[in-house]
Every structure is written in structure tokens, then in C-alpha cells.
């Protein structure tokens, strides 16, 4: 049987490539940032992998020993589901933090599968927050103030400093996303490797420029991640090349492939890191997380 095995076949080549990639990650410790990095994961185009990217990179960083908080700022609550955190209507959530001034410390939940990974869940109540925020004082800064207060709470209670905070944004450019931009110091943009990938991105960048000018001068677009990459198609390669040409400093080398395992994991209330860590999708997110941790903020 071994004599019939073609080590030049596509499957064999893939296995060799993945083995080499795993060896590079083996035993690799990730550096702690000097200060807490707060990233808003945003793209108003739906279905590009925002939530999937948020939870899997967060899980990859936490599994490497870093302290990571995910803030589910999307009314759909999919990040809460993937992290195995309850988010039914009766529990306090990010809605109560934003609208009712409930301290974030009372809302933060520990993720059951991975140490050092925490989540502020979203409930269905968040769907009405866009309207309710309009009439509130300092409506754009409410998330930022809540995070600042929570960071001080951790310091005062001798809890370890958070290394990363990821804010999962809804697929819109409303007040929830504006709050995320005001709270963050970096923006991560997942871009799908398909036709029209760059469509709408100019509007997102214009909104970020407005935030930089009027509300948060520290905000930068630091990271772009190519998702749903299918190496069998010329289109995916062309889109990837196009995005890298436009954003040479921001685009990560790691690309996230289309993966059944990545898609299946949330239905088991898990990230792909715990659902199938040996899968190609998990390997790609581990690479992306390592690259994010090791590269300086642009």
C-alpha cells in the first residue's frame, strides 16, 4: 500500500505543509503586550467572519496563556454562543452595561473551555440599544468608560491585567459600532476572499477617519485578516493579492481557509480551538493569533 502512495499528490503536499506549519508553532510562547490592546473587529458587510475571527483568535491567544476578554457587542449574540457563555434574556449583559450603567465586573463571565478567556455576553435586549443610546449623555463613550472602570477594578482587586480585549461589532455602522471604535485603540477588519470583497470598505474607512478626527485620535486600522480563502480558485488568489496591494502593512500573512470544522464548532458552543484543534482551520487561526501578538501596532 505504501508503494502506491504518491508523496507528490495534493493531499500529501498539504500534509507536509501543515506539519511544517505546526512545527513552527510548537512550544512557541507569545509575548504579552506592554499595555492592554483593545481591538474592534468590524466590517459592515455581513458574513465575512467577524464573530468567527473574534472568538477563535481570542481562544488561540488565551490558550497560549494570555488574558483575553471578548465583548459581544452584536445583538445576535453569536460570540457568546461560540464561547459557551449563557446569554438568555434574563441575565445581565453588555446591554445593561451600556444602557443601565451596570458595572462590567458584574457581567463578565468565564468561558468554560479555556482558562484566561472571559466574555461579556450579548442578549436580545441589545437589539434596541441603538435607539436607546441616542438620548443618553456621552452616548459614543459609554463602552470606553465601562472598560476603563473594569480595568481599574481588576487592578484594585489584584487581578491579572488583560492582554487583549476584542469587541465583536454588528454588521452595521450604528452607535454600537461607534462605541466600539471609541473604546478601541485598534481595528481588525476580516475580509472575505470573494468578489466584492473591497466593496463597502471605503465607507468603513471613512467612518473610522471621522472617529479618529472627532472622538478617538488613537484609533488605527492595525490588522486585516483574509477569511474564507479557497486555494482552488483563481478568484481567491486575485482578491488576496488585491487586498495586500491596497493594505500592505495591515494584512496578516496568515489566511483563514473555508473550513467545515470552523463552521461546525459554534453549534457545539465551542471555538474551533477546543472543537478540533488539529484541524486546518484551527492551525490557521493559531498562526493568525501568533502573528497578531508578535507584530507591532502599525
JOHUSUL-V62743 format. One record per pair of residues at least 12 apart in sequence whose C-alpha atoms are under 8 Angstrom apart, sorted by sequence separation. I is the first residue (numbers start at 1). J is the second residue. D is the distance in whole Angstrom. If there is no record, write none. Layout:
i->I j->J d->D
i->I j->J d->D
This chain:
i->58 j->70 d->7
i->108 j->120 d->5
i->109 j->121 d->8
i->41 j->54 d->7
i->94 j->107 d->7
i->107 j->120 d->6
i->108 j->121 d->7
i->167 j->180 d->6
i->93 j->107 d->6
i->107 j->121 d->8
i->226 j->240 d->7
i->261 j->275 d->8
i->55 j->70 d->7
i->92 j->107 d->6
i->261 j->276 d->7
i->54 j->70 d->8
i->104 j->120 d->8
i->261 j->279 d->7
i->262 j->281 d->6
i->261 j->281 d->7
i->262 j->282 d->7
i->73 j->94 d->7
i->259 j->280 d->8
i->72 j->94 d->7
i->259 j->281 d->6
i->71 j->94 d->8
i->257 j->280 d->8
i->258 j->281 d->8
i->55 j->79 d->6
i->85 j->109 d->7
i->257 j->281 d->6
i->54 j->79 d->8
i->85 j->110 d->8
i->226 j->251 d->8
i->256 j->281 d->7
i->85 j->111 d->6
i->94 j->120 d->6
i->224 j->250 d->5
i->225 j->251 d->6
i->226 j->252 d->8
i->229 j->255 d->7
i->231 j->257 d->8
i->51 j->78 d->7
i->52 j->79 d->8
i->55 j->82 d->7
i->84 j->111 d->6
i->85 j->112 d->8
i->93 j->120 d->6
i->94 j->121 d->6
i->95 j->122 d->7
i->181 j->208 d->7
i->223 j->250 d->5
i->224 j->251 d->4
i->225 j->252 d->6
i->229 j->256 d->6
i->230 j->257 d->6
i->257 j->284 d->8
i->51 j->79 d->6
i->55 j->83 d->7
i->83 j->111 d->6
i->84 j->112 d->7
i->93 j->121 d->5
i->94 j->122 d->6
i->95 j->123 d->7
i->222 j->250 d->6
i->223 j->251 d->6
i->224 j->252 d->6
i->226 j->254 d->8
i->227 j->255 d->6
i->228 j->256 d->6
i->229 j->257 d->4
i->230 j->258 d->6
i->256 j->284 d->6
i->83 j->112 d->8
i->84 j->113 d->8
i->93 j->122 d->5
i->94 j->123 d->8
i->182 j->211 d->7
i->221 j->250 d->7
i->223 j->252 d->7
i->225 j->254 d->7
i->226 j->255 d->5
i->227 j->256 d->5
i->228 j->257 d->5
i->229 j->258 d->6
i->255 j->284 d->6
i->256 j->285 d->7
i->83 j->113 d->8
i->93 j->123 d->6
i->95 j->125 d->6
i->99 j->129 d->7
i->181 j->211 d->7
i->225 j->255 d->7
i->226 j->256 d->6
i->227 j->257 d->6
i->228 j->258 d->4
i->254 j->284 d->6
i->30 j->61 d->8
i->95 j->126 d->5
i->173 j->204 d->8
i->225 j->256 d->8
i->227 j->258 d->8
i->228 j->259 d->8
i->254 j->285 d->8
i->91 j->123 d->8
i->94 j->126 d->8
i->187 j->219 d->7
i->189 j->221 d->8
i->99 j->132 d->7
i->178 j->211 d->8
i->182 j->215 d->6
i->185 j->218 d->6
i->186 j->219 d->5
i->187 j->220 d->6
i->188 j->221 d->6
i->191 j->224 d->7
i->193 j->226 d->6
i->254 j->287 d->6
i->255 j->288 d->7
i->30 j->64 d->7
i->32 j->66 d->7
i->85 j->119 d->7
i->87 j->121 d->6
i->89 j->123 d->6
i->95 j->129 d->7
i->99 j->133 d->7
i->173 j->207 d->8
i->182 j->216 d->6
i->185 j->219 d->4
i->186 j->220 d->5
i->187 j->221 d->5
i->188 j->222 d->6
i->189 j->223 d->6
i->190 j->224 d->6
i->191 j->225 d->6
i->192 j->226 d->6
i->193 j->227 d->6
i->254 j->288 d->5
i->29 j->64 d->7
i->86 j->121 d->7
i->87 j->122 d->6
i->88 j->123 d->6
i->89 j->124 d->6
i->98 j->133 d->8
i->140 j->175 d->7
i->144 j->179 d->7
i->181 j->216 d->8
i->184 j->219 d->7
i->185 j->220 d->6
i->186 j->221 d->6
i->187 j->222 d->6
i->188 j->223 d->5
i->189 j->224 d->5
i->190 j->225 d->5
i->191 j->226 d->5
i->192 j->227 d->5
i->193 j->228 d->6
i->253 j->288 d->8
i->30 j->66 d->8
i->83 j->119 d->8
i->85 j->121 d->7
i->87 j->123 d->5
i->88 j->124 d->8
i->89 j->125 d->7
i->139 j->175 d->8
i->143 j->179 d->6
i->144 j->180 d->8
i->147 j->183 d->8
i->186 j->222 d->6
i->187 j->223 d->7
i->188 j->224 d->6
i->189 j->225 d->6
i->190 j->226 d->6
i->191 j->227 d->6
i->192 j->228 d->6
i->193 j->229 d->5
i->252 j->288 d->7
i->142 j->179 d->7
i->143 j->180 d->7
i->182 j->219 d->8
i->186 j->223 d->8
i->188 j->225 d->7
i->190 j->227 d->6
i->192 j->229 d->7
i->193 j->230 d->8
i->254 j->291 d->8
i->140 j->178 d->6
i->141 j->179 d->6
i->144 j->182 d->6
i->145 j->183 d->8
i->181 j->219 d->7
i->253 j->291 d->8
i->80 j->119 d->7
i->140 j->179 d->5
i->143 j->182 d->8
i->144 j->183 d->4
i->252 j->291 d->7
i->80 j->120 d->8
i->139 j->179 d->8
i->143 j->183 d->6
i->144 j->184 d->8
i->195 j->235 d->7
i->252 j->292 d->8
i->80 j->121 d->5
i->141 j->182 d->6
i->194 j->235 d->7
i->79 j->121 d->8
i->80 j->122 d->7
i->104 j->146 d->6
i->133 j->175 d->7
i->140 j->182 d->7
i->141 j->183 d->7
i->193 j->235 d->8
i->194 j->236 d->6
i->197 j->239 d->7
i->103 j->146 d->7
i->104 j->147 d->7
i->193 j->236 d->5
i->77 j->121 d->7
i->98 j->142 d->6
i->130 j->174 d->7
i->193 j->237 d->8
i->195 j->239 d->7
i->77 j->122 d->5
i->98 j->143 d->6
i->101 j->146 d->8
i->104 j->149 d->8
i->105 j->150 d->6
i->130 j->175 d->6
i->194 j->239 d->7
i->198 j->243 d->8
i->76 j->122 d->7
i->77 j->123 d->6
i->97 j->143 d->8
i->103 j->149 d->8
i->104 j->150 d->6
i->130 j->176 d->6
i->193 j->239 d->6
i->70 j->117 d->8
i->72 j->119 d->7
i->75 j->122 d->6
i->76 j->123 d->8
i->77 j->124 d->8
i->103 j->150 d->7
i->129 j->176 d->8
i->193 j->240 d->6
i->68 j->116 d->6
i->69 j->117 d->6
i->70 j->118 d->6
i->71 j->119 d->6
i->72 j->120 d->6
i->73 j->121 d->8
i->74 j->122 d->7
i->75 j->123 d->6
i->76 j->124 d->7
i->98 j->146 d->8
i->105 j->153 d->7
i->250 j->298 d->7
i->67 j->116 d->5
i->68 j->117 d->5
i->69 j->118 d->5
i->70 j->119 d->5
i->71 j->120 d->5
i->72 j->121 d->5
i->73 j->122 d->6
i->75 j->124 d->6
i->97 j->146 d->7
i->249 j->298 d->7
i->65 j->115 d->8
i->66 j->116 d->7
i->67 j->117 d->6
i->68 j->118 d->6
i->69 j->119 d->6
i->70 j->120 d->6
i->71 j->121 d->7
i->72 j->122 d->5
i->75 j->125 d->7
i->63 j->114 d->6
i->65 j->116 d->7
i->69 j->120 d->8
i->75 j->126 d->5
i->62 j->114 d->7
i->63 j->115 d->7
i->74 j->126 d->7
i->75 j->127 d->5
i->62 j->115 d->7
i->63 j->116 d->8
i->73 j->126 d->8
i->62 j->116 d->6
i->59 j->114 d->7
i->62 j->117 d->6
i->59 j->117 d->7
i->58 j->117 d->7
i->225 j->288 d->8
i->223 j->292 d->8
i->222 j->297 d->6
i->222 j->298 d->5
i->221 j->298 d->8
i->220 j->298 d->8
i->79 j->168 d->7
i->67 j->160 d->8
i->69 j->162 d->7
i->67 j->161 d->7
i->68 j->162 d->6
i->71 j->165 d->7
i->73 j->167 d->6
i->74 j->168 d->6
i->67 j->162 d->5
i->68 j->163 d->6
i->69 j->164 d->6
i->70 j->165 d->6
i->71 j->166 d->6
i->72 j->167 d->6
i->73 j->168 d->5
i->74 j->169 d->5
i->75 j->170 d->7
i->66 j->162 d->8
i->67 j->163 d->5
i->68 j->164 d->5
i->69 j->165 d->5
i->70 j->166 d->5
i->71 j->167 d->5
i->72 j->168 d->5
i->73 j->169 d->5
i->74 j->170 d->5
i->66 j->163 d->6
i->67 j->164 d->7
i->68 j->165 d->6
i->69 j->166 d->6
i->70 j->167 d->6
i->71 j->168 d->6
i->72 j->169 d->7
i->73 j->170 d->7
i->66 j->164 d->8
i->68 j->166 d->8
i->70 j->168 d->7
i->74 j->176 d->8
i->73 j->176 d->7
i->73 j->177 d->8
i->58 j->164 d->8
i->73 j->180 d->8
i->58 j->166 d->7
i->54 j->166 d->7
i->54 j->167 d->8
i->54 j->168 d->6
i->51 j->168 d->6
i->50 j->168 d->7
i->50 j->169 d->8
i->36 j->161 d->7
i->39 j->164 d->8
i->41 j->166 d->7
i->46 j->171 d->5
i->36 j->162 d->6
i->37 j->163 d->6
i->38 j->164 d->6
i->39 j->165 d->6
i->40 j->166 d->6
i->41 j->167 d->6
i->42 j->168 d->7
i->43 j->169 d->8
i->44 j->170 d->7
i->45 j->171 d->6
i->36 j->163 d->5
i->37 j->164 d->5
i->38 j->165 d->5
i->39 j->166 d->5
i->40 j->167 d->5
i->41 j->168 d->5
i->42 j->169 d->5
i->44 j->171 d->4
i->45 j->172 d->8
i->35 j->163 d->7
i->36 j->164 d->6
i->37 j->165 d->6
i->38 j->166 d->6
i->39 j->167 d->6
i->40 j->168 d->6
i->41 j->169 d->6
i->42 j->170 d->7
i->43 j->171 d->6
i->44 j->172 d->4
i->36 j->165 d->7
i->38 j->167 d->8
i->40 j->169 d->7
i->42 j->171 d->7
i->43 j->172 d->8
i->44 j->173 d->6
i->33 j->163 d->6
i->32 j->163 d->6
i->42 j->177 d->8
i->53 j->190 d->7
i->50 j->189 d->8
i->40 j->180 d->6
i->50 j->190 d->6
i->40 j->181 d->6
i->49 j->190 d->6
i->48 j->190 d->6
i->49 j->191 d->8
i->48 j->191 d->6
i->49 j->192 d->7
i->40 j->184 d->6
i->48 j->192 d->5
i->38 j->183 d->7
i->39 j->184 d->5
i->42 j->187 d->7
i->38 j->184 d->5
i->39 j->185 d->6
i->40 j->186 d->6
i->41 j->187 d->6
i->42 j->188 d->6
i->43 j->189 d->6
i->37 j->184 d->8
i->38 j->185 d->6
i->39 j->186 d->5
i->40 j->187 d->5
i->41 j->188 d->5
i->42 j->189 d->5
i->43 j->190 d->7
i->37 j->185 d->7
i->38 j->186 d->6
i->39 j->187 d->5
i->40 j->188 d->6
i->41 j->189 d->6
i->42 j->190 d->7
i->43 j->191 d->8
i->37 j->186 d->7
i->39 j->188 d->6
i->41 j->190 d->7
i->45 j->200 d->7
i->44 j->200 d->8
i->113 j->270 d->8
i->43 j->201 d->7
i->44 j->204 d->7
i->43 j->204 d->7
i->113 j->274 d->7
i->49 j->227 d->7
i->48 j->227 d->7
i->49 j->228 d->8
i->48 j->228 d->8
i->82 j->265 d->7
i->82 j->266 d->5
i->81 j->266 d->7
i->82 j->267 d->8
i->84 j->269 d->5
i->82 j->268 d->8
i->83 j->269 d->6
i->84 j->270 d->6
i->82 j->269 d->5
i->83 j->270 d->6
i->81 j->269 d->5
i->82 j->270 d->5
i->83 j->271 d->6
i->81 j->270 d->8
i->82 j->271 d->6
i->52 j->262 d->8
i->59 j->271 d->7
i->60 j->273 d->7
i->59 j->273 d->7
i->56 j->271 d->6
i->55 j->271 d->7
i->56 j->272 d->7
i->56 j->273 d->7
i->60 j->285 d->7
i->61 j->286 d->8
i->56 j->282 d->8
i->60 j->286 d->6
i->57 j->285 d->6
i->61 j->289 d->6
i->56 j->285 d->6
i->57 j->286 d->7
i->60 j->289 d->6
i->61 j->290 d->7
i->57 j->288 d->7
i->58 j->289 d->8
i->53 j->285 d->8
i->57 j->289 d->5
i->61 j->293 d->8
i->30 j->290 d->7
i->33 j->293 d->8
i->22 j->283 d->7
i->25 j->286 d->8
i->32 j->293 d->8
i->18 j->280 d->8
i->21 j->283 d->8
i->25 j->287 d->7
i->31 j->293 d->7
i->30 j->293 d->6
i->31 j->294 d->7
i->30 j->294 d->7
